[in-house]
Amino acid sequence: MHTYKLLGGINDWVDSRSQSITLEYAYNSRDRSPVKDWGQRYGGNCRVNGPGGSVACSVPNAVRVAFYGPQLLASNENEWITVVKMVSWRDDRGVAHPNHWIDVCPPPPTR
């Protein structure tokens, strides 16, 4: 996740340090069927900035963060994707932006 702020003009976006960034809800899917729910609402089972990172689904004072889900055993014969559905953050002024649903899914990988 990466946070920005609008300086004033159209498409005048710049990096912005948020007071917090939280991954609320994501899931892993195998062959278009949900397999594992994860995120702040599902036990806080995220890793920060890598599979060996600290366990947390919310990070304070960040411009960007990569959240990793729980480890799953996956075969090469199945189509696996991670879908992020809900995020929240508190911007640089402390204004809360709670529970933003993300309606765009990544396209499935080509074979």
Backbone as numpy.savetxt, mean C-alpha at the origin, in Angstrom:
# Nx Ny Nz CAx CAy CAz Cx Cy Cz
3.94 3.26 -1.43 3.09 4.42 -1.43 3.98 5.65 -1.43
3.50 6.70 -2.03 4.26 7.93 -2.16 3.28 9.10 -2.00
3.61 10.09 -1.21 2.69 11.21 -1.02 3.22 12.47 -1.69
2.28 13.25 -2.22 2.58 14.49 -2.94 1.68 15.60 -2.42
2.02 16.83 -2.78 1.11 17.94 -2.54 1.11 18.82 -3.78
0.01 19.50 -4.01 -0.16 20.37 -5.15 0.27 21.78 -4.75
1.22 22.34 -5.48 1.73 23.68 -5.13 0.78 24.79 -5.54
-0.06 24.56 -6.50 -0.99 25.60 -6.88 -1.49 25.46 -8.30
-0.60 25.15 -9.21 -1.01 25.02 -10.61 -1.43 23.60 -10.94
-2.02 23.47 -12.11 -2.41 22.14 -12.57 -1.15 21.33 -12.82
-1.12 20.11 -12.33 0.02 19.20 -12.48 1.30 19.76 -11.87
1.17 20.54 -10.81 2.32 21.12 -10.12 2.55 20.36 -8.82
2.75 19.03 -8.92 2.88 18.16 -7.76 4.33 18.03 -7.35
4.58 18.04 -6.04 5.93 17.84 -5.50 5.84 16.84 -4.34
6.97 16.19 -4.05 7.02 15.28 -2.91 6.61 16.01 -1.64
5.92 15.31 -0.77 5.48 15.90 0.49 5.65 14.87 1.60
6.27 15.28 2.69 6.42 14.39 3.84 5.11 14.34 4.61
4.54 13.15 4.74 3.30 12.96 5.49 3.62 12.67 6.95
2.70 13.02 7.84 2.89 12.67 9.25 2.72 11.17 9.45
1.93 10.52 8.59 1.81 9.06 8.63 1.27 8.57 7.30
1.65 7.35 6.95 1.13 6.65 5.78 0.76 5.24 6.26
-0.47 4.81 5.94 -0.95 3.51 6.42 -1.56 2.70 5.29
-1.17 1.44 5.21 -1.84 0.50 4.31 -2.93 -0.18 5.12
-4.18 0.14 4.80 -5.31 -0.37 5.57 -5.71 -1.78 5.14
-5.78 -2.01 3.80 -6.27 -3.29 3.33 -5.68 -3.63 1.96
-5.13 -4.82 1.86 -4.64 -5.37 0.59 -4.90 -6.86 0.60
-4.81 -7.48 -0.57 -4.92 -8.94 -0.60 -4.06 -9.50 -1.72
-3.70 -10.75 -1.56 -3.00 -11.49 -2.60 -4.01 -12.37 -3.31
-3.84 -12.48 -4.60 -4.76 -13.24 -5.42 -3.98 -14.26 -6.25
-4.51 -15.47 -6.34 -3.92 -16.51 -7.18 -4.96 -16.90 -8.22
-4.59 -16.80 -9.49 -5.51 -17.11 -10.59 -6.84 -16.41 -10.42
-6.78 -15.12 -10.04 -7.94 -14.24 -9.88 -8.86 -14.60 -8.72
-8.37 -15.42 -7.79 -9.14 -15.75 -6.59 -8.38 -15.25 -5.36
-9.02 -14.46 -4.48 -8.34 -13.96 -3.28 -7.83 -15.12 -2.41
-6.60 -14.96 -1.92 -5.97 -16.00 -1.10 -5.71 -15.51 0.31
-5.21 -14.28 0.46 -4.79 -13.79 1.78 -5.08 -12.30 1.90
-5.87 -11.91 2.93 -6.09 -10.50 3.26 -4.98 -10.05 4.20
-4.52 -8.81 4.05 -3.50 -8.30 4.96 -3.58 -6.78 5.02
-2.91 -6.21 6.00 -2.91 -4.77 6.21 -3.28 -4.42 7.65
-3.41 -3.15 7.92 -3.71 -2.66 9.27 -5.00 -3.28 9.81
-6.01 -3.43 8.96 -7.31 -3.98 9.38 -7.30 -5.49 9.54
-6.21 -6.13 9.15 -6.12 -7.59 9.22 -4.92 -8.02 10.04
-4.74 -7.42 11.19 -3.71 -7.84 12.12 -2.38 -7.13 12.00
-2.28 -6.15 11.11 -1.03 -5.38 11.01 0.15 -6.21 10.54
-0.10 -7.16 9.65 0.94 -8.09 9.23 1.71 -7.63 7.99
2.12 -6.37 7.97 2.91 -5.80 6.87 4.38 -5.74 7.27
5.24 -5.70 6.29 6.67 -5.43 6.49 7.00 -4.13 5.78
7.90 -3.34 6.35 8.23 -2.02 5.83 9.51 -2.07 5.00
9.41 -1.61 3.75 10.55 -1.43 2.83 11.34 -2.69 2.53
10.74 -3.86 2.67 11.41 -5.10 2.29 10.85 -6.27 3.07
11.02 -7.48 2.54 10.49 -8.65 3.22 11.12 -8.90 4.59
12.29 -8.34 4.85 12.93 -8.50 6.15 12.81 -7.26 7.01
11.98 -6.28 6.58 11.84 -5.03 7.31 11.02 -5.18 8.58
10.91 -4.10 9.32 10.15 -4.14 10.56 8.68 -4.39 10.27
7.98 -4.97 11.24 6.56 -5.29 11.09 5.74 -4.06 11.46
5.05 -3.50 10.47 4.20 -2.33 10.68 3.42 -2.06 9.40
2.19 -1.59 9.54 1.38 -1.18 8.39 1.19 0.33 8.35
1.81 1.03 9.29 1.75 2.48 9.33 3.15 3.01 9.65
3.54 4.04 8.90 4.88 4.59 9.05 4.78 6.10 9.29
5.43 6.64 10.33 5.38 8.08 10.57 6.43 8.83 9.76
6.16 10.10 9.48 7.11 11.02 8.87 7.80 10.45 7.63
7.01 10.11 6.63 7.55 9.47 5.44 7.09 10.21 4.19
7.94 10.19 3.16 7.56 10.66 1.84 7.09 9.47 1.01
7.78 8.35 1.16 7.39 7.13 0.45 7.75 5.92 1.28
7.01 4.85 1.04 7.25 3.61 1.77 6.76 2.46 0.90
7.42 1.34 1.00 6.97 0.11 0.34 6.52 -0.86 1.43
5.28 -1.32 1.32 4.76 -2.30 2.26 4.78 -3.67 1.59
5.24 -4.67 2.33 5.26 -6.05 1.86 4.30 -6.85 2.71
3.57 -7.77 2.07 2.61 -8.60 2.77 3.26 -9.83 3.37
2.44 -10.67 3.99 2.96 -11.89 4.60 3.54 -12.84 3.54
4.49 -13.64 3.95 5.12 -14.57 3.03 4.13 -15.66 2.62
4.09 -15.93 1.32 3.24 -16.99 0.80 4.08 -17.87 -0.12
3.80 -19.15 -0.13 4.48 -20.05 -1.05 3.71 -20.02 -2.37
4.40 -19.68 -3.44 3.75 -19.54 -4.74 4.49 -20.37 -5.78
3.71 -20.98 -6.65 4.32 -21.75 -7.74 4.42 -20.88 -8.98
5.23 -21.30 -9.92 5.37 -20.57 -11.19 4.21 -20.86 -12.13
3.36 -21.81 -11.80 2.29 -22.20 -12.69 1.01 -21.41 -12.47
0.98 -20.58 -11.45 -0.21 -19.79 -11.15 0.07 -18.32 -11.38
-0.99 -17.57 -11.65 -0.90 -16.12 -11.80 -1.14 -15.49 -10.42
-0.13 -14.84 -9.85 -0.21 -14.21 -8.52 -0.14 -12.70 -8.68
-1.02 -11.98 -7.99 -0.94 -10.52 -7.95 -1.25 -10.04 -6.53
-0.78 -8.85 -6.21 -1.13 -8.18 -4.96 -2.00 -6.99 -5.32
-3.12 -6.84 -4.64 -4.06 -5.77 -4.90 -4.20 -4.93 -3.63
-3.88 -3.64 -3.73 -4.07 -2.71 -2.61 -5.44 -2.07 -2.79
-6.28 -2.16 -1.76 -7.64 -1.65 -1.85 -7.93 -0.42 -1.00
-7.22 -0.24 0.14 -7.53 0.91 0.99 -6.25 1.42 1.65
-6.07 2.75 1.61 -4.94 3.40 2.25 -5.45 4.62 3.03
-4.64 5.11 3.94 -4.95 6.36 4.62 -3.64 7.07 4.94
-3.72 8.36 5.18 -2.53 9.11 5.55 -2.91 10.38 6.28
-1.97 10.95 6.96 -2.11 12.26 7.60 -1.07 13.14 6.94
-1.53 14.20 6.27 -0.61 15.00 5.45 0.33 15.85 6.31
1.15 16.65 5.63 2.19 17.44 6.32 1.60 18.47 7.27
0.32 18.83 7.11 -0.34 19.78 8.01 -1.10 19.08 9.12
-1.11 17.73 9.10 -1.82 16.97 10.11 -3.26 16.64 9.76
-3.69 16.99 8.54 -5.05 16.71 8.10 -5.17 15.22 7.75
-6.16 14.55 8.34 -6.36 13.12 8.09 -7.04 12.90 6.75
-6.59 11.88 6.03 -7.20 11.42 4.78 -7.51 9.94 4.98
-8.61 9.64 5.68 -8.87 8.25 6.08 -9.53 7.42 4.99
-9.21 6.16 4.99 -9.94 5.13 4.25 -10.21 5.47 2.79
-9.16 5.72 2.04 -9.30 5.96 0.60 -9.29 4.63 -0.13
-10.44 4.29 -0.72 -10.53 3.06 -1.51 -9.84 3.27 -2.84
-9.11 2.28 -3.26 -8.42 2.32 -4.55 -9.17 1.37 -5.46
-9.73 1.89 -6.54 -10.55 1.08 -7.42 -9.80 0.55 -8.64
-8.55 0.92 -8.76 -7.77 0.49 -9.91 -6.91 -0.71 -9.51
-7.07 -1.79 -10.23 -6.24 -2.99 -10.00 -5.15 -3.03 -11.06
-4.00 -3.55 -10.70 -2.99 -3.72 -11.73 -3.44 -4.77 -12.73
-3.07 -4.62 -13.99 -3.46 -5.66 -14.96 -2.74 -6.95 -14.64
-3.36 -8.07 -14.98 -2.66 -9.34 -14.73 -1.41 -9.44 -15.60
-0.38 -10.12 -15.10 0.85 -10.24 -15.89 0.60 -11.04 -17.16
1.34 -10.70 -18.19 1.24 -11.46 -19.44 2.07 -12.72 -19.34
1.64 -13.73 -19.98 2.35 -15.01 -19.93 3.25 -15.17 -21.13
